[in-house]
Every structure is written in C-alpha cells, then in structure tokens.
C-alpha cells in the first residue's frame, strides 16, 4: 500500500528540472507522477518513478540531493465529490495531510498523499472501502 517517493532539491534556476528529466530518461526511468514546489532559493521536486533505487543512484552520481519518503496512493473515481469524500474520512479520523498531488487518467484519479500517520491513514481508507494502489501498480501507470 505504500509507495516510495523521491524528493530532489533543485537550485531555483533555469534548466534544473530539464536536467533531472534527462538524467532519468537516459537511465530508462519513467516518472509516473511528480510535483514541484519552490521558493526564491530552491525547489523541491517530488516524484514517483519506475525504478526508485536506480533513480537514487543516477541522481546522486550527478550530485543531486535525494531523499525517500513513503506515501499512500488513493485511487478514486474522476468525478466531482470523490476526493471530498476521501478527505472527509481522513479529516474525521484526525489525520493531518502534509501534502498531496494527483493525476487523472480517464475515469479514475490517483492521489498521492503524505499523511502524518501512514499506517492509520491506510487502515482508515481500507476500512472505508476506498481503493489504494500498491507500489507495483502505481509504477505501471
């Protein structure tokens, strides 16, 4: 139920994301999902990739700072209100969401969630019959 997410610290200058995308692409690593946040000095690229260990190695070889975090991937219908239902369940159970990002694919949406309590979040979502993707399924998207 958990997926490994990479966080890469990038200088806030032109071409940095392009370079990371090229490094991963040249290594045959697919980016399944990603988000970029930034401030005036640096950005953080958070991403799910097809080969986590290889991505860590090739990026560190190029002197990028990389950390790994466990995240949960919720799959829900790509319809109005579906995410609200899931978030109401999470909130009602006292789980704080540090951040999340999503991508949709036709009739389904996939939401990457970084909660403050991973195990509780997984348990609560499963108890409420919400679909969670296993890491292998997420990497195949």
N, C-alpha and C positions, 0 to 999 in steps of 0.2 A: 503494500500500500504506500510505501514511501518511495520517493524519487530523489535522486541526488541532483542538486542544483549547484552550478558553479557561479561564483561571484568574482568578477575580474575588475580590478581597479585600473582605470584609464585616466591618463592626463587629459584634461579638457582642451584638446587641440585637434585641429582638422586631421582626418585620416586615421584616427586611432581605431574606431570601430571597423573600418575597412581593412586595416591590417589584421585584426583578430579574425575577421571573417575569412580572409585569405589564408591565414595560418591554419585554421580549422579545415577549410575546404581542401587545401593542398594535402592535408593529412587524411582526407577521406571521412571527416567527421561532420555529421549533419546536425544543424541547430534545429531542434524541434520547436522550441519556444524561447522567447527572450524578451527582456525589458531593459531599458536604460534609464537611469536617473542621474541627475547631475547637479552640481553646484558650480560656483565660479572657478574652483581649482581642479576638480576631478569629477569623473563619472563612475558609476558602478553599473557594469553590465552583468545582469543575472540571466543565466540561460540553462536550459535542459538540452543535453547533447546525446548523440547516439552512442558514444564511447567515452564515458567520463574519465577513466584512468588515462587513456591516450591523450585526451584533451588537456588534462592537467599537465602531463609531461611535455607536450609540444609547446604549450604556453609558457611553462616555467623555463623551458630551454631558451625561449625568446625573452626571458627576464620579466614576464608579467607576474604580478601578484595575484594568486588564485586561492580562493578558499572554497570549501564544500559545505553545503548545508542540506539537511533533509527537509523536504517539502511534501505536501499532500496534493494529489491531483484529483479534483472532483469533476466528474462528467455529468452534465445535466442537459435537459432539452434546451435548444437555442430558441426559447420563447420568452415573451415578456413575463416577468414574475418568478421564473425558475430560480434564478440566483438569489432573489429576495427571500424565497422560502428557505433555501440552504443557510443564508446568512442569519435569518431569524433563529434557526435552530442553534447555530454556533453561538450567537449572542446570548440566547436564553440559557445556555449551559455555561456561561461565564468564561468563554474562550475569547481571548484577545487575538485579533489578526494583525500581525506586524506589517505585512504587505501581501499583495496578491496581484496577479495578472492573468489574462485569459486570452484564448484564441478560439475561434469557432470554425466549424467545418460542417457545412450543410445544416442538418437538423440538430447537431449536437454542439455543445460548447464545453471547453475544457478549461478549468480554473485552477491555476497553481496557487496554493495557499501556504503561507508561512505563519502558522499559529504559535502562540506562546507555549502550548502544551500539545505536542504532536499526537501522543498516544490517546489522550482524551478526545481530541478532535476526530481522529479516525474512529474511535469507538462510538462517539455520538452520531457521526454521519452514517455509519453502518447500522446502528440501532434504529435509525430513522429511515432505513432502506434507500439511502442515497448511494449512487454508484461511484466507487473510487477506482481509479486506474492503477494497476500495478506498474512498476517501473518499466518492465519489458514492453507492456502495451503502449505506454506513453512514448517510448523511444521509437516505436514502429510507425507512429503517426507521421 
